[in-house]
Amino acid sequence: LTGLGLNPPEVVVVGYGHVGDGNLHLNVSAPRYTPELEQALEPWVYEYVAREGGSVSAEHGVGQMKAGALHYSQPPAALALMAQLKHMVDPRGIMNPYKLLPQRGMGVQGAHSS
């Protein structure tokens, strides 16, 4: 973070959530938002979660913003199975059309965004 012009005391990270069932949310507070800050923090968080055996998820699903991060906690075979199941029950992609699985570029065959 110091490479981004932020000193550690300026950035506060608070973990909160459902610790009893293993869900933890992180809230990162910094003096200003920059894309560089997000690009520095997100991979670190996802890699840490993967090393500790956690997953990128939430009680309401992964959502639009985190679909691309599923590969940190799910192997390609699991992602492919998710896409196959989604396609099997929704071949036209009309159910929850804006809730996405990772795109094909992530190594998942059969995922679609429509």
C-alpha positions as CSV (number, residue, x, y, z in Angstrom):
1,L,0.0,0.0,0.0
2,T,2.9,2.3,0.6
3,G,3.6,2.1,-3.1
4,L,0.2,3.7,-3.7
5,G,1.0,6.6,-1.5
6,L,-1.0,5.2,1.4
7,N,0.5,4.6,4.8
8,P,-0.8,1.6,6.8
9,P,-2.4,3.8,9.5
10,E,-4.5,5.5,6.8
11,V,-6.1,2.2,5.7
12,V,-8.4,0.5,8.1
13,V,-9.6,-3.1,7.6
14,V,-12.5,-4.3,9.6
15,G,-13.8,-7.9,9.5
16,Y,-17.4,-8.5,10.4
17,G,-20.1,-11.0,9.7
18,H,-21.2,-14.5,10.5
19,V,-18.1,-15.9,12.1
20,G,-20.2,-18.8,13.6
21,D,-20.9,-20.2,10.1
22,G,-17.5,-19.1,8.7
23,N,-18.6,-16.1,6.7
24,L,-16.5,-13.0,7.1
25,H,-17.0,-9.7,5.3
26,L,-14.2,-7.2,5.0
27,N,-14.7,-3.5,4.9
28,V,-11.6,-1.5,3.8
29,S,-11.6,2.2,4.6
30,A,-9.0,4.4,2.9
31,P,-8.8,8.2,2.6
32,R,-9.7,7.9,-1.1
33,Y,-10.8,5.2,-3.6
34,T,-8.5,4.6,-6.5
35,P,-8.6,1.7,-9.0
36,E,-5.0,1.1,-8.1
37,L,-6.0,0.5,-4.4
38,E,-8.6,-2.0,-5.5
39,Q,-6.2,-3.8,-7.8
40,A,-3.7,-4.1,-5.0
41,L,-6.1,-5.3,-2.4
42,E,-8.4,-7.7,-4.2
43,P,-5.9,-10.2,-5.5
44,W,-4.2,-10.3,-2.0
45,V,-7.5,-11.0,-0.3
46,Y,-8.5,-13.7,-2.8
47,E,-5.1,-15.4,-2.6
48,Y,-5.1,-15.3,1.2
49,V,-8.6,-16.8,1.2
50,A,-7.6,-19.5,-1.2
51,R,-4.5,-20.4,0.9
52,E,-6.6,-20.7,4.0
53,G,-9.1,-23.0,2.3
54,G,-11.9,-20.4,2.2
55,S,-14.1,-19.5,-0.7
56,V,-15.3,-16.4,-2.6
57,S,-19.0,-16.3,-1.9
58,A,-21.7,-14.8,0.3
59,E,-25.0,-15.9,1.8
60,H,-26.7,-14.3,-1.2
61,G,-24.5,-15.8,-3.9
62,V,-21.4,-14.5,-5.6
63,G,-23.1,-11.7,-7.5
64,Q,-22.0,-9.7,-10.5
65,M,-18.8,-8.2,-9.2
66,K,-17.1,-11.3,-7.8
67,A,-17.9,-13.9,-10.5
68,G,-14.4,-13.5,-12.0
69,A,-12.9,-14.3,-8.6
70,L,-14.4,-17.7,-8.3
71,H,-11.3,-19.4,-9.7
72,Y,-9.4,-18.5,-6.5
73,S,-11.6,-21.0,-4.5
74,Q,-13.1,-23.3,-7.0
75,P,-11.2,-25.7,-9.4
76,P,-11.9,-25.5,-13.1
77,A,-14.0,-28.7,-13.0
78,A,-16.3,-27.2,-10.3
79,L,-16.8,-24.1,-12.4
80,A,-17.5,-26.1,-15.5
81,L,-20.1,-28.2,-13.5
82,M,-21.7,-25.0,-12.3
83,A,-22.0,-23.7,-15.9
84,Q,-23.3,-27.1,-17.1
85,L,-26.0,-27.2,-14.4
86,K,-27.0,-23.6,-15.1
87,H,-27.3,-24.3,-18.8
88,M,-29.2,-27.5,-18.2
89,V,-31.9,-25.8,-16.1
90,D,-31.8,-22.5,-18.1
91,P,-30.7,-23.2,-21.7
92,R,-31.9,-19.8,-23.0
93,G,-30.2,-17.9,-20.1
94,I,-33.4,-16.1,-19.1
95,M,-33.4,-16.9,-15.4
96,N,-31.5,-14.3,-13.5
97,P,-29.9,-13.1,-16.7
98,Y,-27.5,-10.6,-15.1
99,K,-26.1,-13.0,-12.5
100,L,-23.1,-14.6,-14.1
101,L,-20.8,-17.5,-13.8
102,P,-17.2,-16.7,-14.9
103,Q,-16.9,-16.3,-18.6
104,R,-15.4,-18.8,-21.0
105,G,-12.0,-17.0,-20.8
106,M,-11.7,-18.3,-17.3
107,G,-11.6,-21.8,-18.6
108,V,-15.3,-22.5,-18.0
109,Q,-17.1,-24.1,-21.0
110,G,-20.8,-23.5,-21.3
111,A,-21.0,-20.4,-19.2
112,H,-22.9,-17.6,-20.9
113,S,-23.9,-14.1,-20.0
114,S,-27.3,-13.8,-21.6
